[in-house]
Amino acid sequence: MSDPSTADVASMWDSVNPQHAHFRSHVYQEWWDMWVARHRAMIGSLGIEPETVLEWGIGGGANASLLPDTQYHGVDVSLRSLGEACRYPHVVVWLHDGDPRDTLAFVPEVGLFICTAVIQHMPSHADVELMLRAAYAKVRPGGRGLVQTRSLQTRKSSYAEGWQRWVCYSPDRAAALLRSVGWSICERRDVRPDYSYFLLAKPERANAVA
């Protein structure tokens, strides 16, 4: 069982039902209301009003819809998702098709980093770590982060069959990874037994591990 390439992942997300990428026009109202309420509360708990935001895995722009008064930089592997996300006028979109450091090279410093409902779909644990380090480098000292992970990995024989839980972490393993990148963990919220959110802060003096 081999890990998919970024191109493989992009191909799948360009063809999967758009509801999985959180397109506003393809999700149930009840789900949308739940998602919006949960993420608005968590972002509010971070205690900042960021002017610039970076989201890795913007999908259809559900999180971007919560922060209309920001300059919002959204990264995705899917051109279809980026096309949907850029319907929001405050969103700048970036296509990821290789090294995340190259993808983010021209993204400015941001006050908030968001990555939700994404990590479990990435190609490998190595890709996750590289992305988290590249994104952390773009957050200003004192900035905040909101990252979500899943546990209970159930990998199938191919990414097409197992994409929903392809890369998973126990909460403790996810916390250790985030700390190794440089984040301070303000709070962990387990909304389900297999679904954890981490509310993060970047120290005023950055302590990212090279």
N, C-alpha and C positions, 0 to 999 in steps of 0.2 A: 504494500500500500504506500504509494509515493505521494508527496505533497504536490498540490497544483502550482502552476506558475501564476504570476500576476495576470497574465493574459487569459489563462483558464478561468480565473475568478471573474475577470471582467466580462468574459463571454457569457458566463452563467448569469451574472447580474443584469446584463443587457437583455436577457430573455425571460427571466423569472417573472412571476406575477408581480406587478408593481406594488401591490399591498405590502410585500415583504420589504420593500425599500421605503415604505411610509409615504407614498404619494397620497396627498390629501384627497384626491378624487377616487382613490381605490380602497380606502379603509373605512370600517364601520364607525359611525359617529360616536358610539359608546367607547370604542377603543381609543379614538382620537381624544376624547374628553379625558379619559383616564391618563393617557400618555402626557398630555399637555399639563394636567394638574400635577402629576408626579414630578415632571422635570422642572416646571416653574417653581415648585416648592424647593426642590434641591438647589437650583441655581440661586434662588433667593437666600437660601441658608449659607451660601458662600460669602455673603456680606460685602459684595462689591457691585459696582455699576460699570462694567467694562466698556471701553470705547471700541476695542478691537477684539475679535473672537476668532479662534481657529477650531474648526471641527474636522476630525478625520472620520470619513465615512458619512458624508452629509445626506446621502440618499435623496429623498424627495424634498428635504428641507424642513422637516417637522420641528427640529430644535431651532433652526433659524427663525421660524415664525414667532418664537417667543422673545426674540431680541431684535426688534425692527429698528431700534435707534442706534445700532452698532454698525461698524464696518465688519462684515462677517465673511471670513475666508473658509470656503468649504472644499474639502478634498474628497475625491471618490475615484474608484477604478472604472465606473460605469459612465459612459457618455450619455446614456439615456437618463440616468439619475441627475447628472449635472445639468442637463437640459431642463429638467423639471425644477431643480433647486434655483436656477438663475431666474425663474419667474418672480422670485422675491427681489425687489429692486436694490436692497442693501447687500446682496450676496455677490461675492467674487468667487468664481469657481476655478479649481485647479485639478487637472487630470493626473492621477498617479499611475505610472506605467513602468516603474523601475525602482531606483533607490529613493527612499523617502527624503533623504537629505537633499537630493536634486529636486524633488517635487516641491520642497518647501524653501528652496534657495531664495526666491524673490518674495516670499511672504514676510510682511513686517512683524516686528515684535508685537505680541498680543497680551491682553490682560487675562484672558480666559481660554482654556483648552477643554474641548468636549470630545468624548469618544464613547458613544453608547450604542448598544446593539450592533457592534462591529467586530470586536476582537474575536468572538467565537466563529466568525466567518472568514478570518484571514488565513493565508496559505500555511503558516507554520508559526511555532513559538518564536523562532528566530526573527521572523518578519515582524512579529508584535514588538519584540524588544527593540529592534532597530527603529521602528516607527515611534515608539514611546520616547526614545532618546532624542530623535530628530525633532519631535514636537516640543519636548521639554526645553530644548535649546531656544525655541521661539517665544517662550513665555517670559515676560519680564520678571525680575525679582519682586516678590510680593504678590505675584499673580496667583490665579486659582485654576483648579482643574476639576472636571467631573468625568470619571471613567467607570464603565460598567463591564463586568466579566460574568461568564457562566462557568459552572462546574458540572459534574456528572457527564463527562465526555462519552459520546456514543458514536465514535467514528465508524463509518461504513467502508466499503471497498473502494469507493470513489468519492470525489468531492461533490459530484452531481447528486449523490445519494445522501451524503452526510454533512452538507454545508451548514446546517443549522447549529451543529455543535462540533465543528471541526477542530477548533483550538480552544481548550477549556483549562481553567485554573481553579484549584480549591481557593477559598477566600484567603487563607493564610499564604499560599504561594503567590497569589496576585498581589497581596500587600507587600510581600518581600520584594517582588519585582519592582513595584512602584517606588518603594524606598530606595532600591539600588539605583534607580534612575536619578533620584534626587528629591522626589516629592516628600513632603510631610503629610501624613494622613490625619485629617481633621476628624473624620467620622466614616464609619462603614455602615451602610444600610442594606440589610438583606431583605428584599421585598418578596422573595420566594426562597425555598431551600437551595435552589441552584442559580440564583440571580442576585448578584451583589453590586452595589454602587459604592464608589469611593469618592468622598469629598476631599479635595486636595489643596495644599498650599505650597507654593514655591518659596523657600526662605528668601529673606531680603538679600542675603548674600548667597548666591547660587552655590549648591553643593553637588552638582551633577557628577556622577562617576564616569570617568572617561572610558 
